[in-house]
Amino acid sequence: MPRKARIDAPGALQHIIIRGIERKPIFNDTQDYQNFIERLENILTDTSTPCYAWAQMTNHVHLLLRTGHASLSTVMRRLLTGYAQQFNRRHKRHGHLFQNRYKSILCEEDLYLLELVRYIHLNPIRAGIVKDIKKLNSYPRCGHSVLMGKIKHPWQHTDYVLRLFGKTVRTARRSYSGFVSKGISLGQRPDLVGGGLVRSSGGWSALKAIRSTGLRIVSDERILGSSDFVDSVLKQANEEYEKKTFAMARGLNLDKLIAAVADHFEIDPSLLASSSRQRTVARARSIICAMAVDKLMISGANVASMLSLSPSAVSKLASRGRKDSRREKIENDIFDLNS
């Protein structure tokens, strides 16, 4: 059975699980752990990707990220490819380091953000690597110590999490610590990482209760959330897929996109790859970047090459283009032109 495509969108909250191939270690020593974190910091900062929780285990990693300027696949490709190459060079090995496909679960924030922060940060205790919550407070391979102020990692978005626990940092940390401590007795939490039907119904006990009523449950292994949330996400994902398929079937490529956007702004297409800083040209570039990446599934590197930009500049421009008030109209006009 073919694997389902990942679901991603700007602003999406994603729980990511990276495992070593054949469950083998992906960290052999302290330098490996540090190399991974430094690479993660650089990529998250470069792509404006918020991180709320993380844990490095011997043979796997948990991350809780929100999609920023770059797509999740772009972030993960840079992280995993770069780290694997570095790891293989250091340890004189060859071949794959990670399982072929990392696991990503799109999450309903209101229901699961805090639950996932707690679940991820309790991994070292559940695995027996860390003895108790006191030791976890200063454990360097997990984001809990950063939230508790014992270790500094500016790239981790601690303020976003802590403000959900209190108005002052001191009060918030006390409440957060208590919340995490209460989670120790909850065990493995298969409802957070197990099958989509279990997650979407709130766990095995809730699933049994719902089944007894005869109600329909919408579920998907790629999504953690209520039935309504799953239904909404799948509908939106399907609409986006149909748009991309529509564009590709009609031969809408990057050249045609550039020409169409240039025509909309009444500018010469050649200006878009020039050093011009005219406001209209800059605005057109940002909309092109957004549509090329989001609608045509063109890599940031290819867009950068066509517009004489750097990949990081494409990411930033795409983020700006997504917010542009004229983007939606231009997008609709372009699709209409190709219908």
C-alpha positions in Angstrom: 0.0 0.0 0.0 1.6 3.3 -1.0 2.5 5.8 1.8 0.3 8.8 2.1 1.8 12.2 1.3 2.8 14.4 4.2 0.4 17.2 5.2 2.1 20.6 5.8 1.3 24.2 5.6 2.7 27.5 7.0 1.9 27.7 10.7 1.2 24.0 11.1 2.2 22.4 14.4 4.1 19.1 13.7 5.4 16.4 16.0 8.4 14.8 14.3 10.0 11.5 15.2 13.4 10.6 13.6 14.6 7.1 14.1 18.0 5.4 13.4 17.9 2.7 10.7 17.2 -0.7 12.2 16.8 1.1 15.6 20.6 1.6 15.7 22.2 4.6 17.5 22.3 7.9 15.8 24.5 9.5 18.5 27.7 7.7 19.6 29.2 10.4 21.8 28.9 13.9 23.2 30.2 15.5 20.0 27.4 13.8 18.0 24.7 15.2 20.3 26.3 18.7 20.0 26.7 18.5 16.2 23.0 17.7 15.8 21.9 20.5 18.1 24.1 23.1 16.4 22.9 22.0 13.0 19.3 22.2 14.2 19.8 25.7 15.6 21.3 27.0 12.4 18.5 25.6 10.2 15.6 26.6 12.5 17.0 30.1 12.8 17.6 30.4 9.0 14.1 29.3 8.1 12.3 31.0 11.0 10.9 27.7 12.2 9.7 27.8 15.9 10.6 24.8 18.1 8.6 24.2 21.3 10.0 20.9 22.5 12.7 18.4 21.7 14.5 15.4 23.0 17.6 13.5 21.8 17.5 9.8 22.6 20.2 7.3 21.7 18.5 6.0 18.6 15.8 8.6 17.9 14.8 12.2 18.2 11.5 14.0 19.0 10.9 17.6 17.7 7.8 19.8 18.1 8.0 22.4 15.4 5.8 24.9 13.7 6.3 25.3 9.9 7.9 28.7 9.2 9.3 30.3 6.1 10.4 26.9 4.6 8.3 23.7 4.3 8.8 20.9 6.8 10.4 18.7 4.1 13.0 21.4 3.3 13.9 21.8 7.0 14.1 18.1 7.6 16.1 17.4 4.4 18.7 19.9 5.4 18.9 18.7 9.0 19.0 14.9 8.3 21.2 14.9 5.2 23.8 17.3 6.7 23.9 15.4 10.0 24.1 12.0 8.4 27.0 13.1 6.2 28.9 14.5 9.1 28.2 11.4 11.3 29.4 9.0 8.6 32.6 11.1 8.1 33.4 11.2 11.8 32.8 7.5 12.4 34.1 6.2 9.0 30.9 4.5 8.1 28.8 4.3 4.9 25.1 3.9 4.1 21.9 5.2 5.6 21.8 6.5 9.1 18.1 7.2 9.5 15.0 5.2 8.6 14.0 6.2 5.1 11.0 8.2 6.2 10.8 10.3 9.4 7.4 10.4 11.0 5.5 13.7 11.1 2.1 14.2 12.8 0.2 17.4 12.2 -1.4 18.4 15.6 -4.4 20.4 16.7 -2.7 23.0 18.9 -5.4 23.9 21.4 -5.9 20.3 22.5 -2.3 18.9 22.2 0.4 21.6 22.3 1.0 21.2 26.1 0.4 17.5 26.1 3.1 17.1 23.4 5.6 19.4 25.2 5.2 17.2 28.3 5.3 13.9 26.4 8.4 14.8 24.5 10.3 16.2 27.5 9.5 13.1 29.6 11.2 10.7 27.1 14.5 10.6 29.0 12.6 9.6 32.2 10.4 7.0 30.5 13.6 5.5 28.9 15.4 5.3 32.3 18.1 7.7 31.1 17.2 10.3 33.7 16.1 9.2 37.2 13.6 11.9 38.1 12.2 15.4 37.4 14.9 17.0 39.5 17.6 15.5 37.3 15.6 16.3 34.2 15.6 20.0 35.1 19.3 20.2 34.2 19.5 17.4 31.6 21.2 18.9 28.5 19.7 16.7 25.8 16.1 17.7 26.1 14.2 21.0 25.9 12.8 20.7 29.5 16.0 22.1 31.0 15.7 25.2 28.6 12.2 25.9 29.8 13.4 25.6 33.4 16.2 28.2 32.7 19.0 25.8 33.5 20.4 25.7 29.9 20.3 28.4 27.3 19.2 27.7 23.7 17.8 31.0 22.2 16.3 29.2 19.2 13.9 27.3 21.5 10.6 29.3 21.8 10.3 29.1 25.6 8.2 32.2 26.0 5.4 30.9 23.9 5.1 27.8 26.1 5.7 29.5 29.5 3.1 32.2 29.0 0.5 29.4 28.9 1.4 28.6 32.5 1.6 32.0 34.1 2.2 35.7 33.8 5.7 35.8 35.3 8.5 33.5 34.4 8.9 32.3 37.9 5.2 31.4 38.3 5.1 29.8 34.9 8.1 27.6 35.5 6.6 26.4 38.8 3.3 25.5 37.1 5.0 24.0 34.1 7.2 21.8 36.3 4.2 20.5 38.2 2.4 19.8 34.9 5.3 17.7 33.7 5.7 15.9 37.0 2.0 14.8 36.8 2.7 13.3 33.4 5.2 10.7 34.7 2.4 8.4 35.9 0.6 8.6 32.6 3.2 6.2 31.0 3.8 5.7 27.3 0.8 7.7 26.0 -0.1 5.6 22.8 -2.9 8.1 22.1 -0.3 10.7 21.2 1.8 8.6 18.8 -0.3 5.6 18.0 -2.9 5.0 15.2 -4.9 7.9 13.8 -8.2 6.5 15.0 -6.9 6.2 18.6 -5.4 9.7 18.5 -8.5 11.3 17.0 -10.8 9.9 19.6 -8.7 10.7 22.6 -7.3 7.3 23.5 -8.5 3.7 23.7 -11.1 4.2 26.4 -12.6 7.2 24.6 -12.6 5.2 21.4 -14.6 2.3 22.9 -17.1 4.7 24.4 -17.6 6.5 21.0 -17.9 3.2 19.2 -20.7 2.1 21.5 -22.8 5.1 20.4 -22.4 4.3 16.7 -21.0 7.8 15.9 -18.7 8.2 12.9 -15.0 9.0 13.7 -12.8 10.8 11.1 -9.2 9.7 11.5 -5.8 9.8 9.8 -2.5 8.5 10.9 -0.8 11.8 9.9 -3.0 13.9 12.2 -3.4 14.3 15.9 -6.7 16.0 16.8 -10.4 15.9 17.1 -12.6 14.3 14.4 -13.7 17.8 13.2 -10.0 18.9 13.0 -9.0 15.8 11.1 -11.9 16.4 8.7 -11.0 20.0 8.1 -7.3 19.3 7.6 -7.9 16.6 5.1 -10.4 18.8 3.2 -7.9 21.6 3.0 -5.0 19.2 2.0 -7.2 17.7 -0.8 -8.0 21.2 -2.1 -4.3 22.1 -2.2 -3.5 18.9 -3.9 -6.1 19.5 -6.5 -4.7 22.9 -7.2 -1.2 21.6 -7.7 -2.4 18.8 -9.9 -4.5 21.2 -11.9 -1.5 23.5 -12.5 0.9 20.7 -13.4 -1.6 19.1 -15.8 -1.9 22.4 -17.7 1.8 23.0 -17.9 2.0 25.9 -15.5 5.7 26.1 -14.7 8.0 28.6 -13.2 8.6 30.5 -16.5 4.9 30.9 -17.0 4.3 31.9 -13.4 7.0 34.6 -13.7 5.5 35.9 -16.9 2.0 36.0 -15.5 2.9 37.8 -12.3 5.1 40.3 -14.3 2.1 40.9 -16.5 -0.2 41.5 -13.5 2.2 44.1 -12.1 2.9 45.5 -15.6 6.7 45.1 -15.4 9.3 43.6 -17.6 9.9 39.9 -16.5 13.7 40.4 -16.8 13.5 42.8 -13.9 12.6 40.0 -11.6 16.0 38.4 -11.9 17.9 41.7 -11.8 19.2 43.7 -8.8 16.3 46.1 -9.0 14.9 47.1 -5.6 11.8 48.8 -7.0 8.8 48.2 -4.7 6.7 46.7 -7.4 9.5 44.3 -8.5 10.1 43.2 -4.9 6.5 42.6 -4.3 6.2 40.6 -7.5 9.2 38.5 -6.5 7.7 37.7 -3.1 4.4 36.5 -4.7 6.3 34.4 -7.2 8.3 32.7 -4.5 5.2 32.0 -2.4 3.3 30.5 -5.3 6.2 28.6 -6.8 7.0 26.8 -3.5 3.4 26.4 -2.2 1.4 25.8 -5.4 3.8 24.4 -7.9 6.0 22.4 -5.5 9.2 23.9 -6.9 12.2 23.7 -4.7 13.5 26.9 -3.1 16.9 26.2 -4.8 15.3 26.1 -8.3 13.4 29.3 -7.6 16.6 31.0 -6.3 18.5 30.0 -9.4 15.8 31.4 -11.7 15.5 34.7 -9.8 19.2 35.1 -9.0 18.6 34.9 -5.3 19.9 32.8 -2.4 17.7 29.9 -1.1 17.3 31.7 2.3 16.1 34.8 0.5 13.5 32.8 -1.4 12.2 31.4 2.0 11.9 34.9 3.4 10.3 36.3 0.3 7.8 33.4 0.2 6.7 34.2 3.7 6.2 37.8 2.7 4.3 36.8 -0.4 1.9 34.6 1.5 0.8 37.6 3.5 0.5 39.9 0.5 -3.1 41.2 -0.1 -2.8 40.7 -3.8 -1.5 37.2 -3.8 -4.9 35.4 -3.7 -6.3 37.5 -6.6 -3.2 36.9 -8.7 -3.3 33.2 -7.9 -7.0 33.0 -9.0 -6.3 34.9 -12.2 -3.4 32.6 -13.1 -5.5 29.5 -12.6 -8.3 31.0 -14.5 -6.0 31.8 -17.4 -4.9 28.2 -17.5 -8.4 26.6 -17.3 
